[in-house]
């Protein structure tokens, strides 16, 4: 389902804003003003009023379940979210019902944004994996790849990213959709892409119809022809000829929608006994009002064949032939300067596991009396660490916990 979700340009901008904020918060010595500015930038993006994309909504559902989910019921639950399990402090805090609200998991969770830089104020409880799958399926039923039609194409246009529209014939059109014509009852009758576009069939690019052939966009009618009882894709070569559709001759195709395609039929591309693409030379395409959608001077006109758009999904149909390279992140991780003395102290402790020098490890604890993790490393060695040194590390760790509230919670989880 995630691979089919439509993502938007705003999604990438928000990803960058969250990434920048998390980097700043994790980097020592960053001014509070810089963090505040990053938080403000993220808030402005989140409150911009633009509806979240399918990918953004699905990411929320993923966050509240796979990353921060609880399983059981509201009175008796367990942690199963990977992100929650990896955060010792938040794992402890989330068990306090007065501090963190517990809500039953429903599809409404997609309406709840999240902030990865803060502890979550509420968590969702799913009864079981089956229940979680049911909620996911309930959301998937609303996605463009299930809905299809004009509504799904409008989502692709609003996203401004590469998406794929699938005809009922199996033909797939991939590109940045920028225009859509509909009839009086709201059915899609003509779609248009801008920039590099691709035609595919069952997830494989159709030979000669990649982004090199359609570098400036692609447009094609949607619907059935007048006086045709079935979709044009289903007609045999003999049946096409019976309707005066012959390669090498002038052909006029009149759609029920009023779209008209007139030109010299150059080629009919067939696969699996279906007509998938009709290619015309000296071709003109007009709508019911006479507006020109394609004119002869634009070159060869390739018409995708299909009676309806059954699905619209994010990304290209054949991603190997039309790869969607992600932009390089504009923010980069800032690595804090390391202290060689502290590095040496950790090396001295870790060396105990390979019959290292006990005196050197003890000296490391002397030199860094407030480093709690150094003492945890001693205890992690278990029987490989000298008993006296382990006892000392345990005492000093408990003493640190009484002086620092944030350590108290972490140490309680370790007991």
C-alpha positions as CSV (number, residue, x, y, z in Angstrom):
1,X,0.0,0.0,0.0
2,X,2.8,2.4,0.9
3,X,4.4,2.0,-2.5
4,X,1.2,3.1,-4.2
5,X,0.5,6.2,-2.0
6,X,0.7,9.6,-3.7
7,X,3.2,11.9,-2.1
8,X,3.3,15.7,-2.7
9,X,6.0,18.4,-3.0
10,X,4.9,19.6,0.4
11,X,5.8,16.2,1.9
12,X,9.4,16.7,0.9
13,X,9.5,20.3,2.2
14,X,8.1,19.1,5.6
15,X,10.5,16.2,5.7
16,X,13.4,18.7,5.3
17,X,12.0,20.9,8.0
18,X,11.6,18.0,10.5
19,X,15.1,16.7,9.6
20,X,16.7,20.1,10.2
21,X,14.9,20.6,13.5
22,X,16.0,17.1,14.8
23,X,19.6,17.8,13.8
24,X,19.6,21.1,15.6
25,X,18.1,19.6,18.7
26,X,20.7,16.8,18.8
27,X,23.7,19.1,18.2
28,X,25.4,20.5,21.3
29,X,25.9,24.2,21.5
30,X,23.2,25.2,19.0
31,X,21.6,28.6,20.0
32,X,18.0,28.4,21.3
33,X,17.1,31.0,18.6
34,X,18.1,28.7,15.8
35,X,16.0,25.9,17.2
36,X,13.1,28.3,17.7
37,X,13.4,29.4,14.1
38,X,13.4,25.8,12.8
39,X,10.3,25.1,15.0
40,X,8.5,28.1,13.6
41,X,9.3,27.0,10.0
42,X,7.9,23.6,10.6
43,X,4.8,25.0,12.3
44,X,4.2,27.3,9.3
45,X,4.4,24.3,6.9
46,X,2.1,22.2,9.1
47,X,-0.5,25.0,9.4
48,X,-0.3,26.1,5.7
49,X,-3.8,24.8,5.1
50,X,-2.8,22.4,2.3
51,X,-4.5,19.0,2.7
52,X,-2.1,16.3,3.6
53,X,-1.2,13.8,0.8
54,X,-2.0,10.1,0.9
55,X,1.6,9.4,1.7
56,X,1.5,11.8,4.7
57,X,-1.7,10.3,6.1
58,X,-0.2,6.8,5.7
59,X,3.0,7.9,7.4
60,X,0.9,9.1,10.4
61,X,-0.8,5.7,10.6
62,X,2.6,4.0,10.4
63,X,3.9,6.3,13.2
64,X,1.0,5.6,15.6
65,X,1.3,1.9,15.1
66,X,4.5,0.4,13.8
67,X,6.7,3.1,15.5
68,X,4.6,4.2,18.6
69,X,1.9,1.6,18.9
70,X,0.5,-0.2,21.9
71,X,-1.3,-3.5,21.8
72,X,-4.0,-4.8,24.1
73,X,-6.9,-2.7,25.5
74,X,-7.1,0.6,27.2
75,X,-6.8,-1.0,30.6
76,X,-4.2,-3.6,29.9
77,X,-1.7,-2.9,27.0
78,X,1.8,-3.6,26.0
79,X,4.4,-1.7,23.9
80,X,5.0,-3.0,20.4
81,X,6.1,0.1,18.4
82,X,9.8,-0.1,17.5
83,X,10.3,3.6,18.0
84,X,8.8,3.5,21.4
85,X,10.8,0.5,22.5
86,X,14.0,2.2,21.4
87,X,13.4,5.2,23.7
88,X,13.9,4.1,27.3
89,X,12.7,7.3,28.8
90,X,9.5,7.6,26.7
91,X,8.8,3.8,27.1
92,X,8.6,4.5,30.9
93,X,6.7,7.7,30.6
94,X,4.1,6.3,28.2
95,X,2.9,3.8,31.0
96,X,1.7,6.8,33.0
97,X,-1.9,7.2,31.9
98,X,-2.1,10.6,33.5
99,X,0.8,11.8,31.4
100,X,0.0,10.2,28.1
101,X,-3.6,9.7,26.8
102,X,-4.5,6.2,25.4
103,X,-6.9,6.1,22.5
104,X,-8.4,3.1,20.8
105,X,-6.9,2.7,17.3
106,X,-9.3,3.7,14.4
107,X,-8.7,5.1,11.0
108,X,-9.1,8.5,12.6
109,X,-5.4,8.2,13.7
110,X,-4.5,9.5,10.2
111,X,-5.9,12.9,11.2
112,X,-3.4,13.2,14.1
113,X,0.0,14.8,13.1
114,X,3.1,13.9,15.1
115,X,6.4,15.6,16.1
116,X,9.4,13.4,16.2
117,X,11.3,15.9,18.3
118,X,9.0,15.7,21.3
119,X,7.4,13.0,23.5
120,X,4.0,12.0,22.1
121,X,1.0,13.4,24.2
122,X,-1.2,10.4,23.2
123,X,-0.8,6.9,21.9
124,X,-3.1,4.5,20.2
125,X,-3.9,1.0,21.3
126,X,-4.7,-1.8,18.8
127,X,-6.4,-5.0,19.9
128,X,-4.3,-7.2,17.6
129,X,-2.4,-7.4,14.4
130,X,-5.6,-8.4,12.7
131,X,-7.3,-5.3,14.0
132,X,-4.3,-3.2,12.7
133,X,-4.7,-4.8,9.3
134,X,-8.4,-4.0,9.2
135,X,-7.7,-0.3,10.0
136,X,-5.0,-0.2,7.2
137,X,-7.4,-1.8,4.8
138,X,-10.1,0.8,5.7
139,X,-7.7,3.6,4.9
140,X,-6.5,1.9,1.7
141,X,-10.1,1.7,0.4
142,X,-10.0,5.5,0.2
143,X,-6.7,5.8,-1.7
144,X,-6.5,6.8,-5.4
145,X,-5.3,3.4,-6.5
146,X,-8.6,2.0,-5.3
147,X,-10.9,4.9,-6.2
148,X,-9.7,5.7,-9.7
149,X,-11.5,8.1,-12.0
150,X,-11.4,11.9,-12.0
151,X,-11.2,12.2,-8.2
152,X,-8.0,10.2,-8.2
153,X,-6.5,12.2,-11.1
154,X,-7.2,15.4,-9.3
155,X,-5.2,14.1,-6.3
156,X,-2.3,13.5,-8.7
157,X,-2.5,17.0,-10.1
158,X,-2.7,18.6,-6.7
159,X,0.4,16.6,-5.6
160,X,2.6,17.9,-8.3
161,X,4.7,14.8,-8.3
162,X,5.1,11.9,-10.8
163,X,2.1,9.6,-10.6
164,X,0.7,6.7,-12.7
165,X,-2.8,6.5,-14.1
166,X,-4.0,3.0,-15.1
167,X,-6.6,2.5,-17.8
168,X,-9.0,-0.4,-17.7
169,X,-7.1,-1.8,-20.7
170,X,-4.0,-2.2,-18.6
171,X,-2.1,0.8,-20.2
172,X,-0.3,2.9,-17.6
173,X,0.6,6.6,-18.1
174,X,3.3,8.0,-15.7
175,X,4.2,11.6,-15.4
176,X,3.3,14.9,-13.6
177,X,-0.4,15.3,-14.4
178,X,-1.2,18.9,-14.9
179,X,-4.6,19.0,-16.6
180,X,-7.8,17.0,-16.8
181,X,-11.0,17.3,-18.8
182,X,-14.3,15.9,-17.5
183,X,-17.8,15.6,-19.0
184,X,-20.9,17.0,-17.5
185,X,-21.3,14.1,-15.0
186,X,-17.7,14.4,-13.8
187,X,-16.1,11.5,-15.7
188,X,-12.6,11.9,-16.9
189,X,-12.4,12.3,-20.7
190,X,-8.9,13.6,-21.3
191,X,-5.7,13.6,-19.2
192,X,-2.5,15.5,-19.7
193,X,1.0,15.2,-18.3
194,X,3.8,17.7,-18.5
195,X,7.5,16.9,-18.7
196,X,9.0,13.4,-19.0
197,X,6.3,10.8,-19.3
198,X,6.1,7.0,-19.7
199,X,3.7,4.5,-21.1
200,X,3.7,1.0,-19.6
201,X,1.7,-2.2,-19.5
202,X,1.4,-4.3,-16.4
203,X,4.4,-2.4,-14.8
204,X,6.7,-2.8,-17.8
205,X,7.6,0.2,-20.0
206,X,6.3,-0.2,-23.5
207,X,9.1,-0.3,-26.0
208,X,9.6,3.1,-27.6
209,X,7.3,4.9,-25.2
210,X,9.7,5.9,-22.4
211,X,10.7,9.4,-21.2
212,X,13.0,9.9,-24.2
213,X,10.0,9.5,-26.6
214,X,7.7,11.6,-24.4
215,X,10.1,14.1,-22.9
216,X,7.7,17.1,-23.3
217,X,4.6,15.5,-21.8
218,X,1.7,13.2,-22.9
219,X,-2.0,13.6,-23.4
220,X,-4.7,11.1,-24.3
221,X,-8.5,10.6,-24.3
222,X,-10.3,8.4,-21.9
223,X,-13.6,6.7,-22.8
224,X,-15.4,4.7,-25.4
225,X,-16.0,5.5,-29.1
226,X,-19.3,6.2,-30.7
227,X,-21.0,3.2,-32.2
228,X,-18.5,0.8,-30.4
229,X,-20.1,-1.6,-28.0
230,X,-16.8,-2.4,-26.2
231,X,-13.6,-0.7,-25.3
232,X,-11.4,-0.1,-28.4
233,X,-8.7,-2.2,-26.7
234,X,-10.8,-5.3,-27.0
235,X,-11.3,-5.2,-30.8
236,X,-9.4,-7.6,-33.1
237,X,-7.5,-6.4,-36.2
238,X,-10.4,-7.6,-38.4
239,X,-13.0,-5.8,-36.2
240,X,-10.9,-2.6,-36.4
241,X,-10.9,-2.8,-40.2
242,X,-14.6,-3.3,-40.2
243,X,-14.9,0.1,-38.5
244,X,-12.5,1.7,-41.1
245,X,-9.6,1.7,-38.7
246,X,-6.6,0.6,-40.9
247,X,-2.9,1.3,-40.6
248,X,-1.7,3.5,-43.4
249,X,-5.0,5.3,-43.9
250,X,-6.7,8.4,-42.6
251,X,-8.8,7.6,-39.5
252,X,-11.3,9.6,-37.5
253,X,-12.1,8.5,-34.0
254,X,-15.1,10.1,-32.3
255,X,-15.5,9.5,-28.6
256,X,-18.8,9.6,-26.7
257,X,-17.4,12.6,-24.8
258,X,-17.0,14.7,-28.0
259,X,-13.2,14.3,-28.2
260,X,-12.2,13.7,-31.8
261,X,-8.9,12.3,-33.1
262,X,-8.2,12.7,-36.8
263,X,-5.0,11.7,-38.5
264,X,-3.0,9.2,-40.5
265,X,-2.9,5.9,-38.5
266,X,0.8,5.0,-38.4
267,X,0.9,2.0,-36.1
268,X,-1.3,0.0,-33.7
269,X,0.7,-1.5,-30.7
270,X,-0.9,-4.7,-29.5
271,X,0.0,-6.9,-26.5
272,X,-1.9,-9.9,-25.2
273,X,-4.5,-9.5,-28.0
274,X,-5.2,-5.9,-26.9
275,X,-4.8,-2.6,-28.7
276,X,-2.8,-0.5,-26.3
277,X,-1.4,2.5,-28.2
278,X,-2.5,4.0,-31.5
279,X,0.1,6.2,-33.2
280,X,-0.9,8.9,-35.6
281,X,0.9,11.3,-38.0
282,X,-0.5,14.6,-39.2
283,X,-3.0,14.4,-36.3
284,X,-5.4,16.8,-34.7
285,X,-7.3,16.3,-31.5
286,X,-10.2,18.5,-30.4
287,X,-12.8,18.6,-27.7
288,X,-16.6,19.0,-28.0
289,X,-16.2,22.8,-28.1
290,X,-13.6,22.7,-30.8
291,X,-10.6,23.5,-28.5
292,X,-7.4,22.1,-29.9
293,X,-5.7,19.6,-27.6
294,X,-3.1,18.4,-30.1
295,X,-2.2,19.8,-33.6
296,X,-0.3,18.3,-36.5
297,X,2.8,20.5,-36.0
298,X,3.5,18.8,-32.7
299,X,4.6,15.6,-34.4
300,X,3.5,12.0,-33.8
301,X,0.5,11.6,-31.6
302,X,0.4,8.5,-29.4
303,X,-3.0,7.7,-28.1
304,X,-3.4,5.4,-25.0
305,X,-6.4,3.1,-25.4
306,X,-8.9,2.6,-22.5
307,X,-12.4,3.3,-21.5
308,X,-11.8,4.5,-17.9
309,X,-9.1,5.2,-15.4
310,X,-9.3,2.5,-12.8
311,X,-6.4,3.4,-10.6
312,X,-4.0,6.3,-9.9
313,X,-0.9,5.6,-7.8
314,X,2.2,7.5,-6.7
315,X,5.5,7.1,-8.7
316,X,6.1,5.7,-12.1
317,X,4.9,2.4,-13.5
318,X,8.3,1.0,-14.4
319,X,10.6,2.5,-11.9
320,X,13.7,0.8,-13.3
321,X,13.1,2.6,-16.7
322,X,11.7,5.8,-15.1
323,X,13.6,6.1,-11.8
324,X,12.5,8.7,-9.3
325,X,15.7,10.0,-7.9
326,X,15.2,11.6,-4.6
327,X,16.7,15.1,-4.2
328,X,19.8,15.3,-2.1
329,X,18.8,16.5,1.4
330,X,19.6,20.2,1.8
331,X,20.4,19.7,5.5
332,X,23.3,17.6,6.7
333,X,24.0,15.9,10.0
334,X,26.2,18.0,12.2
335,X,28.7,15.8,14.0
336,X,29.7,17.0,17.4
337,X,33.4,17.4,18.1
338,X,34.8,14.3,20.0
339,X,36.9,14.5,23.1
340,X,40.0,12.3,22.6
341,X,40.3,11.9,26.4
342,X,36.7,10.6,26.7
343,X,37.2,8.3,23.7
344,X,40.3,6.9,25.5
345,X,38.2,6.4,28.7
346,X,35.6,4.3,26.8
347,X,38.4,2.3,25.1
348,X,39.9,1.5,28.5
349,X,36.5,0.2,29.8
350,X,35.8,-1.8,26.6
351,X,39.3,-3.4,26.8
352,X,38.3,-5.1,30.1
353,X,36.4,-7.5,28.0
354,X,39.7,-8.6,26.4
355,X,41.7,-8.8,29.6
356,X,42.4,-5.2,29.7
357,X,44.0,-3.1,32.4
358,X,41.7,-2.7,35.5
359,X,43.7,0.3,36.8
360,X,43.2,2.1,33.5
361,X,39.4,1.5,33.6
362,X,39.3,2.7,37.2
363,X,41.2,5.8,36.3
364,X,38.7,6.5,33.5
365,X,35.9,6.4,36.0
366,X,37.9,8.8,38.2
367,X,38.4,11.2,35.4
368,X,34.7,11.2,34.3
369,X,32.7,11.1,37.5
370,X,29.4,12.3,35.8
371,X,29.5,10.1,32.8
372,X,26.7,7.6,33.5
373,X,27.0,5.7,30.2
374,X,30.6,4.9,31.0
375,X,29.5,3.1,34.1
376,X,26.7,1.3,32.2
377,X,29.4,0.0,29.8
378,X,31.3,-1.5,32.8
379,X,28.1,-3.3,34.0
380,X,27.4,-4.4,30.4
381,X,30.6,-6.5,30.5
382,X,29.0,-8.7,33.2
383,X,31.4,-11.3,34.6
384,X,34.2,-10.1,32.3
385,X,34.6,-7.0,34.5
386,X,36.3,-7.2,37.9
387,X,33.7,-7.6,40.7
388,X,35.1,-4.6,42.6
389,X,34.9,-2.3,39.6
390,X,31.4,-3.5,38.7
391,X,30.2,-2.8,42.3
392,X,31.8,0.7,42.1
393,X,30.1,1.4,38.8
394,X,26.7,0.3,40.3
395,X,27.1,2.6,43.3
396,X,28.1,5.6,41.3
397,X,25.3,5.0,38.8
398,X,22.7,5.0,41.6
399,X,24.2,8.1,43.0
400,X,24.0,9.9,39.7
401,X,20.3,8.8,39.4
402,X,19.4,10.5,42.7
403,X,20.9,13.8,41.4
404,X,19.5,13.8,37.9
405,X,15.8,13.2,37.3
406,X,16.2,12.2,33.6
407,X,18.6,9.4,34.7
408,X,16.3,8.2,37.3
409,X,13.8,7.0,34.8
410,X,16.4,5.4,32.5
411,X,18.0,3.6,35.4
412,X,14.7,2.3,36.7
413,X,14.1,0.6,33.4
414,X,17.5,-1.1,33.6
415,X,16.7,-2.7,36.9
